């Protein structure tokens, strides 16, 4: 990856921008200018442009003539692809959770508690981020940095769909208690029960996100 004298490599800049998408700071359709990124992060325009091209390759940005890079707006095909990947990776993580180190399991529990704290405070952007962190922590139970990196991209795409929700609280609130239930089964060593709950969760989540994306397309 291209090094820069001050702000980091292409992959490091892409990681920072990817995190902004996952955290909800960058919304679908928002322009992302290489010149602005270069100035803000203290890198060359070439490094910024390479980072944006990497995020385009990951499906987080689009490039439009006369507009440059913009944050991607998801299609229903994107959603189906996201959930196919989630099902394969997250279910495997739950099935193999017995092999995970204690600190990795602790991270799953912390994510649940952070979601519940955000709920009590009515912080719905934080709620969405910590719920996604719960699922990221599940994947980290596998102990694969390559899968962790891939799953960050998946979560970045998924977060793009959340912006289509008319009311964040009503859309987000149902998922936190289900995260808690999955965690409790894992903590009790009931991996089969956790897997059953997670399969139902992912099915219901996919249907909800498909509905969001379809409404967004209809109202354009």
KAMO-V794195 format. One record per residue. N is the residue number from 1. RES is the residue in three letters. PSI is psi in radians with two decimals (NA if undefined). NEAR is the number of other C-alpha atoms within 12 Angstrom. Layout:
((N	RES	PSI	NEAR) (N	RES	PSI	NEAR))
This chain:
((1	UNK	2.64	16) (2	UNK	2.16	22) (3	UNK	2.70	19) (4	UNK	2.66	23) (5	UNK	-0.48	14) (6	UNK	-0.80	17) (7	UNK	-0.17	25) (8	UNK	-3.13	23) (9	UNK	2.96	27) (10	UNK	-0.80	32) (11	UNK	-0.61	25) (12	UNK	-0.70	26) (13	UNK	-0.74	37) (14	UNK	-0.68	40) (15	UNK	-0.69	26) (16	UNK	-0.72	27) (17	UNK	-0.65	37) (18	UNK	-0.71	39) (19	UNK	-0.63	27) (20	UNK	-0.62	27) (21	UNK	-0.80	41) (22	UNK	-0.64	38) (23	UNK	-0.06	30) (24	UNK	0.18	32) (25	UNK	-0.55	23) (26	UNK	2.14	29) (27	UNK	2.77	30) (28	UNK	2.37	32) (29	UNK	-0.19	25) (30	UNK	2.36	24) (31	UNK	2.54	24) (32	UNK	1.78	37) (33	UNK	2.31	28) (34	UNK	-0.61	30) (35	UNK	-0.72	22) (36	UNK	-0.72	18) (37	UNK	-0.73	28) (38	UNK	-0.77	30) (39	UNK	-0.80	17) (40	UNK	-0.74	19) (41	UNK	-0.02	26) (42	UNK	0.72	21) (43	UNK	2.98	29) (44	UNK	2.76	27) (45	UNK	-0.58	24) (46	UNK	-0.76	24) (47	UNK	-0.77	32) (48	UNK	-0.74	39) (49	UNK	-0.68	30) (50	UNK	-0.68	30) (51	UNK	-0.74	40) (52	UNK	-0.65	40) (53	UNK	-0.64	29) (54	UNK	-0.75	29) (55	UNK	-0.53	37) (56	UNK	-0.74	27) (57	UNK	-0.57	18) (58	UNK	-0.10	27) (59	UNK	0.29	34) (60	UNK	-0.41	43) (61	UNK	2.72	37) (62	UNK	2.79	26) (63	UNK	2.15	27) (64	UNK	2.46	17) (65	UNK	2.34	8) (66	UNK	0.02	9) (67	UNK	-0.44	15) (68	UNK	-2.62	22) (69	UNK	2.41	33) (70	UNK	2.67	29) (71	UNK	2.36	39) (72	UNK	2.55	34) (73	UNK	2.18	36) (74	UNK	2.68	36) (75	UNK	2.96	27) (76	UNK	-0.57	25) (77	UNK	-0.67	16) (78	UNK	-0.76	26) (79	UNK	-0.77	35) (80	UNK	-0.69	26) (81	UNK	-0.76	20) (82	UNK	-0.81	36) (83	UNK	-0.46	31) (84	UNK	-0.74	19) (85	UNK	-0.74	26) (86	UNK	-0.77	37) (87	UNK	-0.80	30) (88	UNK	-0.79	21) (89	UNK	-0.82	33) (90	UNK	-0.67	38) (91	UNK	-0.74	32) (92	UNK	-0.68	27) (93	UNK	-0.74	35) (94	UNK	-0.72	40) (95	UNK	-0.62	29) (96	UNK	0.27	26) (97	UNK	-0.41	34) (98	UNK	-0.45	22) (99	UNK	-0.13	20) (100	UNK	2.53	26) (101	UNK	2.76	17) (102	UNK	-0.66	17) (103	UNK	-0.54	16) (104	UNK	-0.69	26) (105	UNK	-0.65	34) (106	UNK	-0.63	23) (107	UNK	-0.61	26) (108	UNK	-0.79	38) (109	UNK	-0.74	33) (110	UNK	-0.67	25) (111	UNK	-0.68	32) (112	UNK	-0.79	37) (113	UNK	-0.63	25) (114	UNK	-0.67	29) (115	UNK	-0.77	36) (116	UNK	-0.63	31) (117	UNK	-0.74	20) (118	UNK	-0.64	24) (119	UNK	-0.83	28) (120	UNK	-0.57	16) (121	UNK	-0.04	14) (122	UNK	0.48	18) (123	UNK	1.57	20) (124	UNK	-0.51	32) (125	UNK	-0.74	31) (126	UNK	-0.65	32) (127	UNK	-0.85	39) (128	UNK	-0.74	44) (129	UNK	-0.75	38) (130	UNK	-0.53	37) (131	UNK	-0.71	41) (132	UNK	-0.65	41) (133	UNK	-0.62	35) (134	UNK	-0.80	39) (135	UNK	-0.57	44) (136	UNK	-0.72	41) (137	UNK	-0.60	38) (138	UNK	-0.81	47) (139	UNK	-0.62	40) (140	UNK	-0.26	36) (141	UNK	-0.43	35) (142	UNK	-0.34	28) (143	UNK	0.54	24) (144	UNK	1.85	19) (145	UNK	-0.58	15) (146	UNK	-0.76	14) (147	UNK	-0.62	25) (148	UNK	-0.81	25) (149	UNK	-0.76	22) (150	UNK	-0.72	24) (151	UNK	-0.53	34) (152	UNK	-0.69	39) (153	UNK	-0.72	35) (154	UNK	-0.80	39) (155	UNK	-0.60	40) (156	UNK	-0.77	46) (157	UNK	-0.74	46) (158	UNK	-0.71	47) (159	UNK	-0.53	45) (160	UNK	-0.59	42) (161	UNK	-0.52	44) (162	UNK	-0.46	44) (163	UNK	-0.25	37) (164	UNK	-0.17	31) (165	UNK	2.30	25) (166	UNK	-0.67	17) (167	UNK	1.94	14) (168	UNK	-0.68	26) (169	UNK	-0.78	24) (170	UNK	-0.57	18) (171	UNK	-0.71	25) (172	UNK	-0.63	35) (173	UNK	-0.66	26) (174	UNK	-0.37	24) (175	UNK	-0.55	35) (176	UNK	-0.87	38) (177	UNK	-0.53	23) (178	UNK	-0.60	29) (179	UNK	-0.79	43) (180	UNK	-0.75	29) (181	UNK	-0.74	28) (182	UNK	-0.79	36) (183	UNK	-0.76	36) (184	UNK	-0.66	23) (185	UNK	-0.70	24) (186	UNK	-0.79	34) (187	UNK	-0.53	24) (188	UNK	-0.01	16) (189	UNK	0.18	21) (190	UNK	1.31	21) (191	UNK	-0.59	26) (192	UNK	-0.73	22) (193	UNK	-0.73	22) (194	UNK	-0.70	32) (195	UNK	-0.76	32) (196	UNK	-0.80	23) (197	UNK	-0.70	29) (198	UNK	-0.69	37) (199	UNK	-0.78	28) (200	UNK	-0.73	21) (201	UNK	-0.89	29) (202	UNK	-0.63	32) (203	UNK	-0.85	21) (204	UNK	-0.66	19) (205	UNK	-0.75	32) (206	UNK	-0.78	30) (207	UNK	-0.73	18) (208	UNK	-0.73	28) (209	UNK	-0.65	34) (210	UNK	-0.74	30) (211	UNK	-0.71	25) (212	UNK	-0.86	31) (213	UNK	-0.68	32) (214	UNK	-0.73	23) (215	UNK	-0.70	21) (216	UNK	-0.72	23) (217	UNK	-0.70	16) (218	UNK	-0.62	11) (219	UNK	0.06	10) (220	UNK	NA	10))
